[in-house]
């Protein structure tokens, strides 16, 4: 039996299940926020009957799911109703492959060897893996759980508590029935085996229909309920990282303006563009359209009234620091005081070479970034003070007219703990982090340590997080949107995980978990921005945090 300690605090949640006997059980559910390794037991009574729950089980699309219970308990039928054929690894099916048929018990050893191989390979690739067997052999469970732990996959077990009488009746009706003595042995051993599984679990679910969701959206049920019962506020930004949403080049400007107007209307607080001259490989192809950032922001300023505007982020090597100060100050003036200044140490070496920019070593780029963090406030502030930095100096920091904001917020992108977050703590007004709630909580802790070393209040620094998401208004809309953006041969659950696609409720839980980890503003890149309704679909998420 494998027992993994839960490295994160367990939060008790009460939920009800009603068994076929009408006996009501209260289960204390422990949520593992990290969801890095988890075995969850789901009590299932019979096939369909006797289970009452308000919502389906949310299963991560990279999970191991173990079905467990005596023969005739309803495992295979339940699996076929809730999962696709390729997701189900059936020991009976493996017997048919390596033996004389599904009921060839002499092929059992070879069948389990094949099951073990497939389970390990699927978990390695992060594919949903549902093992349909008795699930009552501790040694076999240990092999599967070990594979899940090796690849850092969440694991769940579905336990079928079907009445012994019903199991016997179903078994008797089968063409190839299990010998009565064997079935009796399974039924007798089941309570003990269920207890053994229960000792391994971190979370208990009531049985219910299944929803397969991206791993990043799983494990946040408690956070979602917390947002409903005790809501917190959080800001949201929209970043436009691709300009392939227009069929013709001439349509880019009106489509872009329309997106900005929509974003403002649904409640986005900020609007961002990347500061690149060619598309980055993480987003698209080099020859995809890429707009110059500050010209684009000026255009968007004219199309909007309230939303703040900035780059996420400007590589420090692309512009003379004083020139950058002038550009951002002009944007602030023309936008009515809505500019935000995003900075980073730059990373895209190929882009530098294509446009004739030098790409100095990382240490020099960080030195340039630190000079900018010191000089920009001087350029935007009163007077014309001199400045001497390690990479840039000026006799008079001159920038007229001044920006409308007394202090233009400076955001530094990146999560580096030794240098980037230290610079944020010393100079910046905001940081932009990557990762899920557990990672963010750690980074925020590091940032707070740096703040203490500079005797600075961490509350002065806004923590922002960057996420790619896709939101469907309901399951049908979600399926249509994922399908529109995915090749036909890619399974829905795989495509949804790649797009971080879910319903409004799915995303509310994750964003609340991010807020609890210390995030003040989430900046989202909408994967389906080219599809009608993408911005509007995100509106209810924003309203949940107002």
C-alpha positions in Angstrom: 0.0 0.0 0.0 1.3 3.4 -1.0 0.8 6.3 1.4 1.8 9.8 0.3 1.9 12.7 2.8 -0.1 15.7 1.8 2.3 18.6 1.8 -0.5 21.1 1.8 -3.0 21.9 4.6 -6.2 19.9 4.3 -9.5 21.9 4.4 -12.5 19.9 5.7 -15.6 20.1 3.5 -18.8 18.4 4.4 -20.8 16.6 1.6 -23.5 14.0 1.6 -24.0 10.7 -0.1 -27.1 8.5 0.2 -26.5 4.8 -0.3 -28.9 2.3 -1.7 -30.0 1.3 1.8 -31.0 5.0 2.3 -28.4 5.2 5.1 -26.9 8.7 5.0 -23.2 9.0 5.4 -21.3 12.2 6.1 -17.9 12.3 4.6 -15.2 14.7 5.6 -13.5 15.7 2.4 -9.9 16.9 2.4 -8.8 19.1 -0.5 -5.2 18.9 -1.6 -4.8 22.4 -3.2 -1.6 21.3 -5.0 -3.3 18.3 -6.6 0.3 17.0 -7.4 -0.5 13.5 -6.1 -3.8 12.4 -4.8 -5.9 9.2 -4.5 -9.6 10.0 -4.0 -12.2 7.4 -3.2 -15.7 7.8 -4.6 -18.4 5.7 -3.0 -20.8 4.3 -5.6 -23.8 2.3 -4.6 -25.1 0.1 -7.4 -25.0 1.3 -11.0 -27.1 4.5 -11.1 -29.1 4.3 -8.0 -28.9 5.7 -4.5 -26.5 8.6 -5.1 -27.5 12.2 -4.6 -25.1 15.0 -5.4 -25.5 18.5 -6.6 -22.6 18.4 -9.1 -20.5 16.0 -11.1 -17.1 14.8 -10.1 -14.4 17.0 -11.7 -11.6 14.7 -12.9 -8.3 16.1 -14.1 -7.5 15.1 -17.6 -4.1 13.8 -16.6 -5.4 11.6 -13.7 -5.2 7.9 -12.9 -8.7 6.6 -12.0 -8.9 3.2 -10.4 -12.3 1.4 -10.4 -12.7 -1.0 -7.4 -15.4 -3.4 -6.3 -16.6 -7.0 -6.6 -17.6 -8.6 -9.9 -21.1 -7.4 -11.0 -20.8 -4.2 -9.1 -21.2 -2.1 -12.3 -17.7 -0.8 -12.9 -17.4 -1.5 -16.7 -20.9 -0.1 -17.5 -20.2 3.0 -15.4 -16.8 3.5 -17.1 -18.3 3.2 -20.6 -20.9 5.8 -19.7 -18.4 8.3 -18.4 -15.2 7.9 -20.4 -14.1 7.4 -24.0 -12.9 3.9 -25.0 -9.2 4.9 -25.3 -9.3 6.2 -21.7 -10.4 2.9 -20.3 -7.7 0.2 -19.7 -9.7 -2.9 -19.1 -8.1 -6.1 -17.7 -10.7 -8.1 -19.5 -9.8 -6.4 -22.8 -6.1 -7.1 -22.2 -6.9 -10.8 -21.6 -8.6 -10.9 -25.0 -5.4 -9.4 -26.6 -2.9 -11.8 -25.0 -5.1 -14.8 -24.5 -8.1 -16.6 -25.9 -10.7 -14.1 -24.9 -11.8 -11.7 -22.2 -12.5 -14.5 -19.8 -9.2 -16.4 -20.3 -8.1 -16.4 -16.6 -4.8 -18.2 -17.6 -3.8 -15.0 -19.5 -4.2 -13.0 -16.3 -0.5 -12.4 -15.6 0.3 -11.3 -19.1 -2.8 -9.2 -19.2 -1.8 -7.3 -16.1 1.7 -6.9 -17.5 0.1 -5.2 -20.5 -2.1 -3.1 -18.3 0.9 -2.0 -16.2 2.8 -1.0 -19.3 -0.1 1.0 -20.8 -0.8 2.7 -17.5 2.8 3.8 -17.1 3.0 5.1 -20.7 -0.3 7.0 -20.6 0.6 8.6 -17.3 4.0 9.6 -18.6 2.2 11.5 -21.4 -0.3 13.0 -19.1 -3.3 11.2 -20.5 -6.4 10.3 -18.5 -6.1 6.6 -17.5 -9.1 4.7 -16.2 -8.2 1.2 -14.9 -11.2 -1.1 -15.1 -10.4 -4.2 -13.0 -11.5 -5.5 -9.6 -9.1 -3.0 -8.0 -8.8 -5.2 -5.0 -5.2 -6.3 -5.3 -3.0 -4.0 -3.1 0.1 -5.0 -5.1 -1.5 -4.0 -8.4 -2.8 -0.7 -7.0 0.7 0.0 -5.6 2.2 -0.4 -9.1 -0.3 2.1 -10.6 0.0 4.6 -7.8 3.8 4.4 -8.0 3.6 5.2 -11.7 1.3 8.1 -11.0 3.6 9.4 -8.3 6.6 9.1 -10.6 5.0 11.3 -13.2 3.3 13.6 -10.7 -0.2 12.7 -11.7 -3.4 13.0 -9.6 -5.1 9.7 -8.8 -8.6 8.8 -8.0 -10.4 5.5 -7.1 -14.0 4.8 -7.7 -15.3 2.3 -5.1 -18.5 0.4 -6.0 -20.5 -0.6 -2.9 -23.2 -2.5 -4.8 -25.3 -4.9 -2.6 -24.0 -8.5 -2.5 -27.4 -9.8 -3.7 -27.3 -7.6 -6.8 -23.7 -8.5 -7.6 -24.8 -12.2 -7.4 -27.8 -11.7 -9.6 -25.8 -9.9 -12.3 -23.1 -12.5 -12.2 -25.6 -15.3 -12.5 -27.2 -13.7 -15.6 -23.8 -13.5 -17.4 -22.8 -16.0 -20.1 -19.4 -16.3 -18.5 -20.0 -16.0 -14.8 -17.5 -15.9 -12.0 -17.7 -19.1 -9.8 -20.0 -18.4 -6.8 -17.2 -19.2 -4.3 -14.9 -16.7 -6.0 -17.5 -14.0 -6.0 -18.3 -14.7 -2.4 -14.6 -14.3 -1.6 -14.6 -10.9 -3.4 -17.7 -9.7 -1.6 -16.2 -10.8 1.8 -12.9 -9.1 1.1 -14.4 -5.9 -0.3 -15.0 -4.0 3.0 -11.4 -4.6 4.1 -10.0 -3.6 0.7 -12.2 -0.5 0.6 -10.8 0.5 4.0 -7.3 0.0 2.7 -8.0 2.3 -0.2 -9.7 4.8 2.1 -6.5 4.9 4.2 -4.6 6.0 1.1 -6.9 8.8 0.1 -6.6 12.6 0.3 -10.1 13.4 -0.9 -13.5 11.8 -0.9 -16.2 12.5 -3.5 -19.8 11.5 -3.6 -20.5 9.4 -6.7 -21.9 11.5 -9.6 -21.5 11.9 -13.3 -18.0 12.9 -14.4 -16.7 16.0 -15.9 -13.1 15.8 -17.2 -11.3 19.1 -16.8 -7.8 20.5 -17.3 -5.4 19.7 -14.4 -5.0 23.4 -13.7 -8.8 23.8 -13.1 -9.0 20.7 -10.8 -8.9 20.7 -7.0 -10.4 24.2 -6.5 -13.9 23.2 -5.5 -13.5 24.6 -2.0 -12.1 27.9 -3.4 -15.0 28.2 -5.7 -17.5 27.7 -2.9 -15.5 30.2 -0.8 -15.9 32.8 -3.6 -19.7 32.2 -3.6 -20.0 32.4 0.1 -17.3 34.9 1.1 -16.3 36.7 -2.1 -13.1 38.6 -2.5 -12.3 41.2 -5.1 -9.6 40.9 -7.8 -8.7 42.8 -10.9 -8.5 41.3 -14.4 -6.5 42.3 -17.4 -6.7 41.2 -21.0 -3.5 40.7 -23.0 -3.7 40.5 -26.8 -0.7 38.4 -27.8 -1.9 37.4 -31.3 -3.3 39.4 -34.1 -4.6 36.5 -36.3 -8.2 37.3 -35.4 -8.8 39.3 -38.6 -9.2 37.6 -41.9 -7.8 40.6 -43.8 -5.0 43.0 -42.9 -7.4 45.9 -43.4 -9.8 44.4 -40.8 -7.1 44.5 -38.0 -7.7 48.0 -36.9 -11.5 47.9 -36.5 -11.4 44.4 -35.0 -8.8 45.5 -32.5 -10.8 48.5 -31.5 -13.9 46.4 -31.1 -12.1 44.0 -28.9 -10.9 46.8 -26.7 -14.4 48.3 -26.4 -15.7 44.8 -25.5 -13.0 44.4 -22.9 -13.9 47.7 -21.2 -17.6 46.9 -21.4 -17.4 43.6 -19.6 -15.2 45.0 -16.8 -11.6 44.3 -17.6 -9.3 46.7 -15.7 -6.3 46.7 -17.9 -5.4 46.0 -21.5 -1.9 44.8 -22.6 0.0 43.9 -25.7 3.4 42.2 -26.1 6.3 44.3 -27.0 7.8 42.2 -29.9 8.4 42.9 -33.5 7.8 39.3 -34.7 5.5 36.7 -33.1 7.2 34.6 -30.4 7.4 30.8 -30.9 5.3 30.1 -27.8 2.3 31.8 -29.4 2.5 31.4 -33.2 4.6 31.6 -36.4 7.3 34.1 -37.1 5.3 35.5 -40.1 2.1 36.0 -38.2 1.1 39.6 -37.9 2.6 41.5 -35.0 1.8 45.1 -34.3 4.3 47.6 -32.8 3.3 47.9 -29.2 3.2 51.6 -28.3 1.6 52.7 -31.6 -1.1 50.0 -30.9 -1.6 51.2 -27.3 -2.1 54.8 -28.5 -4.7 53.5 -31.0 -6.4 51.6 -28.2 -6.3 54.7 -26.0 -8.5 56.5 -28.5 -11.0 53.7 -28.7 -11.5 53.4 -24.9 -12.2 55.6 -21.9 -11.4 53.8 -18.6 -9.2 50.8 -19.1 -5.5 51.1 -18.3 -2.9 50.3 -21.0 0.6 48.8 -21.0 3.0 46.4 -22.5 3.6 42.9 -21.1 6.5 43.6 -21.2 9.0 45.8 -22.9 12.4 44.2 -23.3 14.9 46.6 -21.9 17.2 46.2 -24.9 14.8 47.5 -27.5 14.7 51.2 -26.6 17.0 53.9 -25.2 15.7 54.3 -21.6 15.1 58.0 -21.9 13.3 57.5 -25.2 11.1 54.9 -23.5 10.3 57.3 -20.7 9.2 59.9 -23.3 7.0 57.2 -25.1 5.2 56.1 -22.0 4.7 59.7 -20.7 3.1 60.5 -24.1 0.9 57.5 -23.9 -0.2 58.5 -20.4 -1.0 62.0 -21.5 -3.0 60.9 -24.6 -4.9 58.3 -22.7 -5.9 60.6 -19.9 -3.6 59.1 -17.3 -4.1 55.4 -18.0 -0.5 54.2 -18.9 1.3 51.3 -17.2 4.9 50.6 -17.9 5.8 46.9 -18.2 9.6 46.1 -18.2 11.7 42.9 -18.5 15.3 41.9 -19.1 14.5 40.7 -22.7 15.0 37.1 -23.8 14.2 36.7 -27.6 17.7 36.5 -29.0 16.6 35.7 -32.6 14.4 38.9 -32.7 17.4 41.0 -31.6 19.5 39.7 -34.5 16.7 40.2 -37.1 16.2 43.8 -36.1 19.8 44.7 -35.5 19.7 45.0 -31.7 22.6 43.9 -29.6 21.8 41.0 -27.2 24.2 41.5 -24.3 24.8 38.9 -21.6 22.1 38.5 -19.0 24.1 40.3 -16.3 24.3 43.4 -18.5 20.6 43.2 -19.3 19.7 43.1 -15.7 22.0 46.2 -15.2 20.1 48.0 -17.9 16.8 47.0 -16.2 18.0 48.4 -12.9 19.1 51.6 -14.5 15.6 51.9 -16.1 13.9 51.3 -12.8 15.8 54.2 -11.3 15.7 56.6 -14.2 12.1 56.4 -15.4 10.6 57.9 -12.2 13.2 60.7 -12.4 12.2 61.4 -16.0 8.5 61.5 -15.1 9.0 63.5 -11.9 9.7 67.2 -11.1 12.8 69.0 -12.3 15.6 67.7 -14.5 18.0 65.8 -12.2 21.1 64.2 -13.4 21.5 60.4 -13.4 24.5 58.2 -13.5 23.8 54.5 -13.9 26.0 51.5 -14.7 24.8 51.4 -18.3 23.1 54.8 -18.9 23.8 58.4 -17.8 22.2 61.8 -18.5 23.0 65.3 -17.3 19.4 66.2 -17.1 16.4 63.8 -17.0 14.1 65.8 -19.2 10.6 64.8 -20.2 8.0 67.5 -21.1 5.0 67.4 -20.9 4.9 65.4 -17.7 2.6 62.4 -17.6 -0.8 63.0 -16.0 -0.3 60.4 -13.3 1.9 61.5 -10.5 3.4 58.1 -10.6 3.1 55.8 -13.6 3.0 52.2 -12.2 6.1 50.1 -13.3 5.6 46.4 -13.6 8.5 44.0 -13.9 7.8 40.7 -15.6 9.5 37.4 -14.5 9.6 35.1 -11.6 13.3 34.8 -10.9 13.8 34.7 -7.1 17.4 35.9 -6.7 17.4 38.9 -9.1 14.0 39.7 -10.7 11.9 39.7 -7.5 14.7 41.5 -5.6 14.5 44.3 -8.2 10.7 44.3 -7.9 11.0 44.7 -4.1 13.5 47.5 -4.4 12.0 49.6 -7.2 8.8 48.4 -8.9 5.1 48.8 -8.3 4.0 45.4 -9.6 5.3 42.1 -10.6 4.0 39.6 -13.2 4.3 35.9 -12.2 3.7 32.6 -13.9 2.3 29.4 -12.4 -0.5 27.8 -10.4 -1.5 28.8 -6.8 1.1 26.8 -5.0 3.9 28.2 -7.2 2.5 31.8 -6.8 2.3 31.5 -3.0 6.0 30.5 -2.9 7.0 33.4 -5.2 4.9 35.9 -3.1 6.7 34.6 0.0 10.1 35.2 -1.7 9.0 38.7 -2.7 7.9 39.5 0.8 11.4 38.4 2.1 13.0 40.8 -0.3 10.7 43.6 0.8 11.7 43.1 4.4 15.4 43.4 3.4 14.5 46.8 1.9 12.2 47.8 4.8 9.3 48.0 2.3 5.7 47.1 2.8 4.8 44.3 0.4 1.3 45.7 0.1 2.8 48.5 -2.0 3.5 46.0 -4.8 0.6 44.6 -6.9 1.0 40.9 -7.7 -0.2 40.0 -11.2 -0.3 36.6 -12.8 -0.5 35.7 -16.5 -2.8 32.9 -17.6 -4.0 31.5 -21.0 -7.6 30.5 -20.6 -10.7 29.7 -22.6 -14.2 30.1 -21.1 -17.4 28.4 -22.3 -20.7 29.7 -21.2 -21.8 26.1 -20.7 -20.5 22.6 -21.5 -21.9 22.6 -25.0 -20.4 26.1 -25.8 -17.1 24.9 -24.4 -17.0 21.8 -26.5 -17.8 23.9 -29.6 -15.0 26.4 -28.8 -12.4 23.7 -28.1 -13.4 21.9 -31.2 -13.1 25.0 -33.3 -9.5 25.5 -32.2 -8.3 21.9 -32.2 -7.4 19.4 -34.9 -10.0 16.7 -35.4 -7.7 13.9 -34.2 -6.9 15.5 -30.8 -9.2 14.2 -28.0 -11.3 16.9 -26.3 -9.7 16.5 -22.9 -6.2 16.8 -24.3 -7.2 19.9 -26.4 -9.0 21.4 -23.4 -5.9 21.0 -21.2 -3.8 22.7 -23.8 -6.2 25.6 -23.9 -6.9 25.7 -20.2 -10.6 25.5 -21.2 -13.4 25.3 -18.7 -16.8 26.8 -17.8 -17.2 30.0 -15.7 -17.4 28.0 -12.5 -14.2 26.0 -13.3 -12.3 29.2 -13.7 -13.8 31.0 -10.7 -12.4 28.3 -8.4 -8.9 28.6 -9.9 -8.9 32.4 -9.8 -10.1 32.4 -6.1 -7.2 30.0 -5.3 -4.8 32.5 -7.0 -6.3 35.3 -5.0 -5.8 33.3 -1.8 -2.2 32.8 -2.9 -1.6 36.5 -3.1 -2.6 37.6 -6.6 -4.1 41.0 -7.0 -4.7 41.0 -10.7 -4.9 38.2 -13.3 -4.0 39.0 -16.8 -5.6 36.6 -19.2 -4.8 35.7 -22.8 -8.0 34.4 -24.3 -7.2 31.3 -26.4 -10.4 31.8 -28.4 -10.1 35.5 -29.0 -10.7 35.0 -32.7 -14.1 33.4 -32.0 -17.2 35.5 -31.5 -18.2 35.9 -27.8 -14.8 35.2 -26.3 -14.6 38.5 -24.4 -18.2 38.4 -23.4 -17.9 34.8 -22.0 -15.2 36.1 -19.6 -17.5 38.7 -18.2 -19.3 36.5 -15.6 -15.9 35.5 -14.2 -15.0 39.2 -13.7 -18.4 39.9 -12.1 -17.8 37.0 -9.6 -14.9 39.0 -8.2 -16.7 42.4 -8.0 
